[in-house]
Amino acid sequence: MRSVTRLLGLVSIAAVIIGGCAPHTEVVKLYEKSARTTPSYKRLLIVDLSSDHNQQQQFEDEIAVRLRRERVEAVPSYERLDASDGLRQDDINRLSDEVGADAILVTHIASVDTSVDLKQGREDLKSTCRRGDPVDYFLYDHEMLREPDSVKVAHTVIVITNLYDARSHDRIWTIQSTCFEKASIAETLLDEAEAIVRQLRIDALI
């Protein structure tokens, strides 16, 4: 009986761990080319279309790191292409040829929804008895304690990601990924990068 109870306890712990590791980003597939001759891609050029060059750099790097963990070569574009100045398709195709990519992954943030929750602080009266009759109010030292206001910011970010074949320039795959209620945009980019690479793996594109 003990072994059964212990086993049930371990199963419950495992369920909690698995639940805690569940993805925080929702992915919806918008398009996938039905007839694909290439089984998977081995070298990707990463392009994030962003008006903020620092954001472009961070997002491309995060995606590249996760692709390399999957043993896929990844080349961020930001060192040669600054998306904040606007990008032309010819520039992307030319860089893809230069780095020998077999696919081009293009991302862009479609929307950012920011909510702010303001929690007002409160005041508490702390009273400390010096000595004498405990019921005598004037024998107490009184101190007003105030908790400061707190502000909680939550960002929900939607990213659209397209994958193109570098040789044919055909669009192969499109997903929409939504990351919910993160404290910063930087955090959302981490989860978005995880979701994008995870879906590429699930769909056998890498």
Contacts in CASP RR format, 6 or more apart in sequence:
PFRMAT RR
TARGET T0000
AUTHOR 0000-0000-0000
METHOD contacts of the structure
MODEL  1
MRSVTRLLGLVSIAAVIIGGCAPHTEVVKLYEKSARTTPSYKRLLIVDLS
SDHNQQQQFEDEIAVRLRRERVEAVPSYERLDASDGLRQDDINRLSDEVG
ADAILVTHIASVDTSVDLKQGREDLKSTCRRGDPVDYFLYDHEMLREPDS
VKVAHTVIVITNLYDARSHDRIWTIQSTCFEKASIAETLLDEAEAIVRQL
RIDALI
23 191 0 8 1.000
23 194 0 8 1.000
23 195 0 8 1.000
23 198 0 8 1.000
24 179 0 8 1.000
24 180 0 8 1.000
24 182 0 8 1.000
24 191 0 8 1.000
25 177 0 8 1.000
25 178 0 8 1.000
25 179 0 8 1.000
25 180 0 8 1.000
25 191 0 8 1.000
25 192 0 8 1.000
25 194 0 8 1.000
25 195 0 8 1.000
26 177 0 8 1.000
26 178 0 8 1.000
26 180 0 8 1.000
27 175 0 8 1.000
27 176 0 8 1.000
27 177 0 8 1.000
27 178 0 8 1.000
27 195 0 8 1.000
27 198 0 8 1.000
27 199 0 8 1.000
28 175 0 8 1.000
28 176 0 8 1.000
28 177 0 8 1.000
28 178 0 8 1.000
29 173 0 8 1.000
29 174 0 8 1.000
29 175 0 8 1.000
29 199 0 8 1.000
29 203 0 8 1.000
30 160 0 8 1.000
30 174 0 8 1.000
30 175 0 8 1.000
30 176 0 8 1.000
31 171 0 8 1.000
31 173 0 8 1.000
31 174 0 8 1.000
32 172 0 8 1.000
32 173 0 8 1.000
32 174 0 8 1.000
32 203 0 8 1.000
33 170 0 8 1.000
33 171 0 8 1.000
33 172 0 8 1.000
33 173 0 8 1.000
36 172 0 8 1.000
38 102 0 8 1.000
38 165 0 8 1.000
39 204 0 8 1.000
40 204 0 8 1.000
40 205 0 8 1.000
40 206 0 8 1.000
41 72 0 8 1.000
41 102 0 8 1.000
41 103 0 8 1.000
41 163 0 8 1.000
41 205 0 8 1.000
41 206 0 8 1.000
42 72 0 8 1.000
42 73 0 8 1.000
42 102 0 8 1.000
42 206 0 8 1.000
43 72 0 8 1.000
43 73 0 8 1.000
43 74 0 8 1.000
43 75 0 8 1.000
43 99 0 8 1.000
43 100 0 8 1.000
43 101 0 8 1.000
43 102 0 8 1.000
43 103 0 8 1.000
44 67 0 8 1.000
44 72 0 8 1.000
44 73 0 8 1.000
44 74 0 8 1.000
44 75 0 8 1.000
44 101 0 8 1.000
44 102 0 8 1.000
44 103 0 8 1.000
44 104 0 8 1.000
44 105 0 8 1.000
44 206 0 8 1.000
45 75 0 8 1.000
45 77 0 8 1.000
45 92 0 8 1.000
45 95 0 8 1.000
45 96 0 8 1.000
45 99 0 8 1.000
45 101 0 8 1.000
45 103 0 8 1.000
45 104 0 8 1.000
45 105 0 8 1.000
45 166 0 8 1.000
46 60 0 8 1.000
46 63 0 8 1.000
46 64 0 8 1.000
46 67 0 8 1.000
46 74 0 8 1.000
46 75 0 8 1.000
46 76 0 8 1.000
46 77 0 8 1.000
46 105 0 8 1.000
46 107 0 8 1.000
47 60 0 8 1.000
47 77 0 8 1.000
47 81 0 8 1.000
47 83 0 8 1.000
47 87 0 8 1.000
47 92 0 8 1.000
47 104 0 8 1.000
47 105 0 8 1.000
47 106 0 8 1.000
47 107 0 8 1.000
48 55 0 8 1.000
48 56 0 8 1.000
48 59 0 8 1.000
48 60 0 8 1.000
48 63 0 8 1.000
48 77 0 8 1.000
48 78 0 8 1.000
48 83 0 8 1.000
48 106 0 8 1.000
48 107 0 8 1.000
48 108 0 8 1.000
49 56 0 8 1.000
49 83 0 8 1.000
49 86 0 8 1.000
49 87 0 8 1.000
49 106 0 8 1.000
49 107 0 8 1.000
49 108 0 8 1.000
50 56 0 8 1.000
50 59 0 8 1.000
50 83 0 8 1.000
50 84 0 8 1.000
50 108 0 8 1.000
50 109 0 8 1.000
51 83 0 8 1.000
51 84 0 8 1.000
52 84 0 8 1.000
53 78 0 8 1.000
53 82 0 8 1.000
53 83 0 8 1.000
53 84 0 8 1.000
55 185 0 8 1.000
55 189 0 8 1.000
56 78 0 8 1.000
56 82 0 8 1.000
56 83 0 8 1.000
56 84 0 8 1.000
57 76 0 8 1.000
57 78 0 8 1.000
58 186 0 8 1.000
58 189 0 8 1.000
59 107 0 8 1.000
59 189 0 8 1.000
59 192 0 8 1.000
59 193 0 8 1.000
60 76 0 8 1.000
60 77 0 8 1.000
60 78 0 8 1.000
61 76 0 8 1.000
62 189 0 8 1.000
62 190 0 8 1.000
62 192 0 8 1.000
62 193 0 8 1.000
63 74 0 8 1.000
63 76 0 8 1.000
63 105 0 8 1.000
63 107 0 8 1.000
63 193 0 8 1.000
63 196 0 8 1.000
63 197 0 8 1.000
64 74 0 8 1.000
64 75 0 8 1.000
64 76 0 8 1.000
65 74 0 8 1.000
65 193 0 8 1.000
66 193 0 8 1.000
66 194 0 8 1.000
66 196 0 8 1.000
66 197 0 8 1.000
67 73 0 8 1.000
67 74 0 8 1.000
67 197 0 8 1.000
67 200 0 8 1.000
67 206 0 8 1.000
68 74 0 8 1.000
69 197 0 8 1.000
70 197 0 8 1.000
70 200 0 8 1.000
70 201 0 8 1.000
70 206 0 8 1.000
72 206 0 8 1.000
75 99 0 8 1.000
75 101 0 8 1.000
77 83 0 8 1.000
77 92 0 8 1.000
77 95 0 8 1.000
80 95 0 8 1.000
81 87 0 8 1.000
81 91 0 8 1.000
81 92 0 8 1.000
81 95 0 8 1.000
92 104 0 8 1.000
92 106 0 8 1.000
93 104 0 8 1.000
93 166 0 8 1.000
93 169 0 8 1.000
96 104 0 8 1.000
96 166 0 8 1.000
97 166 0 8 1.000
100 166 0 8 1.000
101 166 0 8 1.000
102 165 0 8 1.000
102 166 0 8 1.000
102 167 0 8 1.000
103 163 0 8 1.000
103 164 0 8 1.000
103 165 0 8 1.000
103 166 0 8 1.000
103 172 0 8 1.000
103 205 0 8 1.000
104 163 0 8 1.000
104 164 0 8 1.000
104 166 0 8 1.000
105 161 0 8 1.000
105 162 0 8 1.000
105 163 0 8 1.000
105 164 0 8 1.000
105 196 0 8 1.000
106 161 0 8 1.000
106 162 0 8 1.000
106 163 0 8 1.000
106 164 0 8 1.000
107 159 0 8 1.000
107 160 0 8 1.000
107 161 0 8 1.000
107 162 0 8 1.000
107 192 0 8 1.000
107 196 0 8 1.000
108 159 0 8 1.000
108 160 0 8 1.000
109 157 0 8 1.000
109 158 0 8 1.000
109 159 0 8 1.000
110 158 0 8 1.000
110 159 0 8 1.000
110 160 0 8 1.000
110 176 0 8 1.000
111 157 0 8 1.000
111 158 0 8 1.000
112 155 0 8 1.000
112 156 0 8 1.000
112 157 0 8 1.000
112 158 0 8 1.000
112 185 0 8 1.000
113 155 0 8 1.000
113 156 0 8 1.000
113 157 0 8 1.000
114 153 0 8 1.000
114 154 0 8 1.000
114 155 0 8 1.000
114 156 0 8 1.000
115 153 0 8 1.000
115 154 0 8 1.000
115 156 0 8 1.000
115 181 0 8 1.000
116 151 0 8 1.000
116 152 0 8 1.000
116 153 0 8 1.000
117 151 0 8 1.000
117 152 0 8 1.000
117 153 0 8 1.000
117 154 0 8 1.000
118 149 0 8 1.000
118 150 0 8 1.000
118 151 0 8 1.000
119 149 0 8 1.000
119 150 0 8 1.000
119 151 0 8 1.000
119 152 0 8 1.000
120 149 0 8 1.000
121 146 0 8 1.000
121 147 0 8 1.000
121 148 0 8 1.000
121 149 0 8 1.000
121 150 0 8 1.000
122 146 0 8 1.000
122 147 0 8 1.000
123 144 0 8 1.000
123 145 0 8 1.000
123 146 0 8 1.000
123 147 0 8 1.000
124 144 0 8 1.000
124 145 0 8 1.000
124 146 0 8 1.000
124 147 0 8 1.000
125 142 0 8 1.000
125 143 0 8 1.000
125 144 0 8 1.000
125 145 0 8 1.000
126 142 0 8 1.000
126 143 0 8 1.000
126 144 0 8 1.000
126 145 0 8 1.000
127 140 0 8 1.000
127 141 0 8 1.000
127 142 0 8 1.000
127 143 0 8 1.000
128 140 0 8 1.000
128 141 0 8 1.000
128 142 0 8 1.000
128 143 0 8 1.000
129 139 0 8 1.000
129 140 0 8 1.000
130 139 0 8 1.000
130 140 0 8 1.000
130 141 0 8 1.000
131 139 0 8 1.000
132 139 0 8 1.000
133 139 0 8 1.000
152 183 0 8 1.000
153 183 0 8 1.000
153 184 0 8 1.000
154 181 0 8 1.000
154 182 0 8 1.000
154 183 0 8 1.000
155 179 0 8 1.000
155 181 0 8 1.000
155 182 0 8 1.000
155 183 0 8 1.000
155 184 0 8 1.000
155 185 0 8 1.000
155 187 0 8 1.000
155 188 0 8 1.000
156 178 0 8 1.000
156 179 0 8 1.000
156 180 0 8 1.000
156 181 0 8 1.000
156 182 0 8 1.000
157 178 0 8 1.000
157 179 0 8 1.000
157 182 0 8 1.000
157 185 0 8 1.000
157 188 0 8 1.000
157 189 0 8 1.000
157 192 0 8 1.000
158 176 0 8 1.000
158 177 0 8 1.000
158 178 0 8 1.000
159 176 0 8 1.000
159 177 0 8 1.000
159 178 0 8 1.000
159 179 0 8 1.000
159 192 0 8 1.000
159 196 0 8 1.000
160 174 0 8 1.000
160 175 0 8 1.000
160 176 0 8 1.000
161 174 0 8 1.000
161 175 0 8 1.000
161 176 0 8 1.000
161 177 0 8 1.000
161 196 0 8 1.000
162 171 0 8 1.000
162 173 0 8 1.000
162 174 0 8 1.000
163 171 0 8 1.000
163 172 0 8 1.000
163 173 0 8 1.000
163 174 0 8 1.000
163 200 0 8 1.000
163 205 0 8 1.000
164 170 0 8 1.000
164 171 0 8 1.000
164 172 0 8 1.000
165 172 0 8 1.000
172 205 0 8 1.000
173 200 0 8 1.000
173 203 0 8 1.000
173 205 0 8 1.000
175 196 0 8 1.000
175 199 0 8 1.000
177 192 0 8 1.000
177 195 0 8 1.000
177 196 0 8 1.000
177 199 0 8 1.000
179 188 0 8 1.000
179 191 0 8 1.000
179 192 0 8 1.000
179 195 0 8 1.000
182 188 0 8 1.000
182 191 0 8 1.000
197 206 0 8 1.000
200 206 0 8 1.000
END
